[in-house]
Amino acid sequence: MSKKCIIAKEFKALIEEDGATRAAINGYILRKRAKNADMRKVVEAMAEYAWSLRDEHLLCETLLLCDGADIMRRLSDVTKEICGPEVWQKVFAGKQIPGIGTTLDEMNDFTLEMDRAFLATAPREDYERACEKVAHCWEPSWNPITHEEFLALGSIDALCDWLNAKTIAELEQCRDKDEPFFNQMVDDEVIEYSKAHPNYYRKGDKLYVEKIPFLAKKFLAEPGGKMKRYYACHCPLARESILREDGPVSRSFCHCSLGYSKKPFEAAFDRELTGRTVSVVFDEDCYQCVFEIDIPEDILAMHT
């Protein structure tokens, strides 16, 4: 039996005995870490088991351990580049940077501490630029479209329509195959909501990206308040801070999501773009993350 199979069997027994609680999952991670286990294999086996069950709660508790594992290391690296060693020293030096095998609670604790240290140490615009830069650390293959494909589409509006149609097709495929869309199971209500709230659109010389709620079914069922904002948030490193008395993290940290939102358009236009956060769910009574991206004048003139 492979190590992954053994881990999955252990994890299954844990869930059946103690329940799929955050405390039980954290305890399992900490025990495996104390035994110097290969934490990548541990987390991957946990996530694969959750995926096999199609269990939304377990998917959130396990897949996010993978999704957020490398972000802080990348932010640490780009901080040295953008802000210099002195700022890096005050924000990251001497701290255990979260990685694979870190619990979600540890990730969120670190993010809150880092966010406050950054804001106290560096100009806000440098912090935001470093967060945006993290999105450029991933391989170009992550982009859903190429410059040549954009040129074939012919216009910015056609590009937005194509991206929206791609999202809806993925949601419908997940619904039909009874598979998770990232961490959530999808039904007709989620798809109808997504059709009524396009992720991508243009107004004049600006592009807008609206995030689909992270757990859309729970988001739609929640009337308002912190839990609705919590269900909307995608960030594995910061969403828990919405529920904390000493949270949330600042909207500056959401420039990481702005960077990701710009990526398909940067690939399509074949250049880096500027943008800003319009609203994020860390803001009080805000239930939608919206990012605004500037369209370069020559692209606007040639492709509208």
C-alpha positions as CSV (number, residue, x, y, z in Angstrom):
1,M,0.0,0.0,0.0
2,S,1.4,3.4,-1.0
3,K,2.1,6.1,1.6
4,K,-0.7,8.2,0.2
5,C,-3.2,5.3,0.6
6,I,-2.0,4.8,4.2
7,I,-2.5,8.5,4.9
8,A,-5.9,8.6,3.3
9,K,-7.0,5.5,5.4
10,E,-5.7,7.3,8.6
11,F,-7.5,10.5,7.7
12,K,-10.8,8.6,6.9
13,A,-10.6,6.9,10.3
14,L,-10.0,10.3,12.0
15,I,-13.0,11.9,10.3
16,E,-15.3,9.0,11.1
17,E,-14.3,9.0,14.7
18,D,-13.8,12.8,15.5
19,G,-15.8,14.4,12.7
20,A,-14.6,16.8,10.0
21,T,-14.0,19.6,12.4
22,R,-11.2,22.2,12.0
23,A,-9.8,21.1,15.4
24,A,-9.6,17.4,14.3
25,I,-8.0,18.3,11.0
26,N,-5.5,20.7,12.6
27,G,-4.6,18.1,15.2
28,Y,-3.9,15.5,12.5
29,I,-1.7,17.9,10.5
30,L,0.3,18.9,13.6
31,R,0.8,15.2,14.6
32,K,2.1,14.3,11.1
33,R,4.3,17.4,11.1
34,A,5.8,16.4,14.5
35,K,6.7,13.0,13.0
36,N,8.5,14.7,10.1
37,A,6.1,13.2,7.6
38,D,6.2,14.3,4.0
39,M,3.6,17.0,4.4
40,R,3.0,17.4,0.7
41,K,2.0,13.8,0.4
42,V,-0.1,14.2,3.6
43,V,-2.0,17.2,2.4
44,E,-2.5,15.8,-1.1
45,A,-3.9,12.6,0.3
46,M,-6.3,14.5,2.5
47,A,-7.5,16.6,-0.4
48,E,-7.9,13.6,-2.7
49,Y,-10.0,11.9,0.0
50,A,-12.2,15.0,0.3
51,W,-12.5,15.2,-3.4
52,S,-13.6,11.5,-3.6
53,L,-16.4,12.3,-1.1
54,R,-17.5,15.5,-3.0
55,D,-17.8,17.0,0.5
56,E,-17.7,20.8,0.3
57,H,-16.6,21.3,3.9
58,L,-13.8,18.8,3.6
59,L,-12.8,20.3,0.3
60,C,-12.5,23.7,1.8
61,E,-10.5,22.4,4.8
62,T,-8.1,20.4,2.7
63,L,-7.7,21.9,-0.8
64,L,-7.1,25.3,0.7
65,L,-4.1,23.8,2.4
66,C,-2.6,23.3,-1.1
67,D,-3.9,26.5,-2.7
68,G,-2.3,28.9,-0.2
69,A,0.8,26.9,0.6
70,D,3.3,28.8,-1.6
71,I,1.9,32.4,-1.7
72,M,3.7,33.8,1.3
73,R,7.1,32.5,0.2
74,R,6.5,34.2,-3.2
75,L,5.4,37.4,-1.4
76,S,8.5,37.3,0.7
77,D,10.7,37.0,-2.4
78,V,9.0,39.9,-4.3
79,T,9.1,42.1,-1.2
80,K,12.9,42.0,-1.3
81,E,12.8,43.0,-5.0
82,I,10.2,45.8,-4.7
83,C,10.6,47.1,-1.2
84,G,14.2,46.3,-0.4
85,P,15.9,44.3,2.3
86,E,15.1,46.7,5.1
87,V,11.3,46.3,4.7
88,W,11.7,42.6,4.2
89,Q,13.7,42.4,7.4
90,K,10.9,44.0,9.4
91,V,8.1,42.1,7.8
92,F,9.4,38.6,7.2
93,A,12.8,38.1,9.0
94,G,12.8,35.5,11.8
95,K,9.3,34.3,11.1
96,Q,8.2,30.8,10.0
97,I,6.7,31.5,6.6
98,P,3.7,29.3,6.0
99,G,4.2,26.4,3.5
100,I,2.7,23.0,2.7
101,G,1.7,21.4,6.0
102,T,0.7,24.7,7.7
103,T,-2.9,24.7,9.1
104,L,-5.4,27.2,7.8
105,D,-5.5,28.9,11.2
106,E,-1.7,29.3,11.1
107,M,-1.9,30.7,7.6
108,N,-4.5,33.3,8.6
109,D,-2.6,34.2,11.8
110,F,0.5,34.8,9.8
111,T,-1.3,36.9,7.2
112,L,-2.9,39.2,9.8
113,E,0.5,39.7,11.5
114,M,2.3,40.3,8.1
115,D,-0.4,42.7,6.9
116,R,-0.1,44.9,9.9
117,A,3.7,44.8,9.9
118,F,3.7,45.8,6.2
119,L,1.4,48.7,6.7
120,A,3.5,49.9,9.6
121,T,6.8,49.6,7.6
122,A,6.3,50.4,3.9
123,P,4.3,52.8,1.8
124,R,0.9,51.3,1.1
125,E,1.5,51.5,-2.7
126,D,4.7,49.4,-2.4
127,Y,2.9,46.8,-0.3
128,E,0.1,46.7,-2.9
129,R,2.5,46.4,-5.8
130,A,4.3,43.5,-4.1
131,C,1.0,41.7,-3.6
132,E,0.1,42.2,-7.3
133,K,3.5,41.0,-8.3
134,V,2.9,37.6,-6.7
135,A,0.5,36.7,-9.5
136,H,3.3,37.0,-12.0
137,C,5.3,34.3,-10.3
138,W,3.1,31.6,-11.7
139,E,3.7,29.9,-15.1
140,P,2.2,31.5,-18.2
141,S,0.3,28.2,-18.8
142,W,-2.0,29.4,-16.0
143,N,-3.5,32.0,-18.4
144,P,-6.8,31.0,-20.1
145,I,-6.1,32.8,-23.4
146,T,-3.1,33.9,-25.5
147,H,-2.5,37.1,-27.4
148,E,-3.1,35.4,-30.7
149,E,-6.4,34.0,-29.5
150,F,-7.5,37.5,-28.4
151,L,-6.6,38.9,-31.8
152,A,-8.7,36.2,-33.4
153,L,-11.7,37.2,-31.2
154,G,-11.3,40.8,-32.5
155,S,-12.6,42.9,-29.7
156,I,-12.3,43.5,-25.9
157,D,-16.1,42.9,-25.5
158,A,-15.8,39.6,-27.4
159,L,-12.9,38.7,-25.0
160,C,-15.1,39.3,-22.0
161,D,-18.0,37.3,-23.5
162,W,-15.5,34.5,-24.2
163,L,-14.2,34.5,-20.7
164,N,-17.7,34.5,-19.2
165,A,-18.9,31.7,-21.5
166,K,-15.8,29.7,-20.5
167,T,-16.8,30.1,-16.8
168,I,-20.4,29.1,-17.4
169,A,-19.3,26.1,-19.4
170,E,-17.0,24.9,-16.6
171,L,-19.8,25.4,-14.0
172,E,-22.3,23.4,-16.2
173,Q,-19.7,20.6,-16.7
174,C,-19.1,20.4,-12.9
175,R,-22.9,20.3,-12.3
176,D,-23.5,17.6,-14.9
177,K,-20.6,15.4,-13.8
178,D,-21.3,16.0,-10.0
179,E,-17.8,17.3,-9.6
180,P,-16.6,20.3,-7.5
181,F,-15.9,23.7,-9.1
182,F,-12.7,24.3,-7.2
183,N,-14.0,23.8,-3.7
184,Q,-17.8,23.9,-4.2
185,M,-20.5,21.7,-5.6
186,V,-22.6,23.5,-8.2
187,D,-26.3,23.5,-8.9
188,D,-28.7,25.4,-11.2
189,E,-29.1,28.3,-8.8
190,V,-25.3,28.9,-8.8
191,I,-25.2,28.8,-12.6
192,E,-28.1,31.2,-12.9
193,Y,-26.5,33.6,-10.4
194,S,-23.3,33.5,-12.5
195,K,-25.1,34.2,-15.7
196,A,-26.8,37.2,-14.1
197,H,-23.5,38.5,-12.6
198,P,-20.9,38.2,-15.3
199,N,-17.3,37.9,-14.0
200,Y,-15.9,40.1,-16.8
201,Y,-17.2,43.2,-18.5
202,R,-16.1,46.6,-19.9
203,K,-17.3,50.1,-19.2
204,G,-15.7,52.7,-21.3
205,D,-11.9,52.4,-20.9
206,K,-12.1,50.2,-17.9
207,L,-12.4,46.4,-17.5
208,Y,-14.2,45.0,-14.4
209,V,-13.7,41.6,-12.8
210,E,-16.2,40.4,-10.3
211,K,-15.4,37.2,-8.3
212,I,-17.9,34.4,-8.2
213,P,-18.6,33.7,-4.5
214,F,-16.3,31.0,-3.1
215,L,-19.1,29.0,-1.7
216,A,-22.0,30.3,-3.8
217,K,-24.8,28.1,-2.5
218,K,-24.1,29.1,1.1
219,F,-23.6,32.7,0.0
220,L,-27.0,32.9,-1.7
221,A,-28.7,31.3,1.3
222,E,-27.1,33.8,3.8
223,P,-29.1,37.1,4.3
224,G,-26.1,39.2,5.1
225,G,-23.4,39.9,7.7
226,K,-20.0,38.4,8.3
227,M,-20.9,34.9,7.2
228,K,-22.1,36.1,3.8
229,R,-18.8,38.0,3.3
230,Y,-17.0,34.9,4.5
231,Y,-18.7,32.6,2.0
232,A,-17.8,35.1,-0.8
233,C,-14.0,35.2,0.0
234,H,-11.7,33.0,-2.0
235,C,-8.4,33.8,-0.2
236,P,-7.1,30.8,1.8
237,L,-4.7,33.1,3.7
238,A,-7.1,35.8,4.9
239,R,-10.8,34.7,4.7
240,E,-10.8,33.5,8.4
241,S,-9.9,37.1,9.4
242,I,-13.4,38.2,8.4
243,L,-14.8,36.3,11.4
244,R,-12.1,37.4,13.9
245,E,-12.6,40.2,16.4
246,D,-9.0,41.5,15.6
247,G,-9.6,41.2,11.8
248,P,-9.9,41.5,9.0
249,V,-6.8,42.1,7.0
250,S,-6.6,45.3,5.0
251,R,-7.9,45.6,1.5
252,S,-4.3,46.3,0.4
253,F,-3.6,42.5,0.7
254,C,-6.4,42.0,-1.9
255,H,-4.1,43.4,-4.5
256,C,-2.9,39.8,-4.8
257,S,-6.4,39.0,-6.1
258,L,-6.2,42.1,-8.3
259,G,-3.0,40.7,-9.8
260,Y,-4.7,37.4,-10.6
261,S,-7.7,39.3,-12.1
262,K,-5.4,41.1,-14.4
263,K,-3.6,38.0,-15.7
264,P,-6.0,36.9,-18.5
265,F,-6.1,40.5,-19.9
266,E,-2.3,40.9,-19.6
267,A,-1.9,37.6,-21.5
268,A,-4.5,38.8,-24.1
269,F,-3.0,42.3,-24.5
270,D,0.6,41.0,-24.2
271,R,1.6,43.6,-21.6
272,E,1.4,44.4,-17.9
273,L,-1.7,46.5,-16.8
274,T,-2.6,48.8,-14.0
275,G,-5.7,48.5,-11.9
276,R,-7.3,48.9,-8.5
277,T,-9.7,47.4,-6.0
278,V,-13.2,48.8,-6.2
279,S,-14.7,46.7,-3.4
280,V,-13.6,43.7,-1.4
281,V,-15.5,41.6,1.1
282,F,-13.2,42.7,3.9
283,D,-15.1,46.0,3.7
284,E,-18.0,46.2,6.1
285,D,-21.4,45.3,4.4
286,C,-19.7,44.5,1.1
287,Y,-20.5,41.1,-0.5
288,Q,-18.7,41.3,-3.8
289,C,-15.0,41.6,-4.7
290,V,-14.7,43.9,-7.8
291,F,-11.5,44.9,-9.5
292,E,-11.0,47.6,-12.1
293,I,-8.4,47.4,-14.8
294,D,-7.2,50.2,-17.1
295,I,-7.4,49.5,-20.9
296,P,-4.4,50.9,-22.7
297,E,-5.3,53.6,-25.2
298,D,-4.0,51.8,-28.3
299,I,-5.8,48.5,-27.3
300,L,-9.0,50.5,-26.8
301,A,-8.7,52.2,-30.1
302,M,-8.0,49.1,-32.1
303,H,-10.3,46.6,-30.4
304,T,-13.6,48.3,-29.6
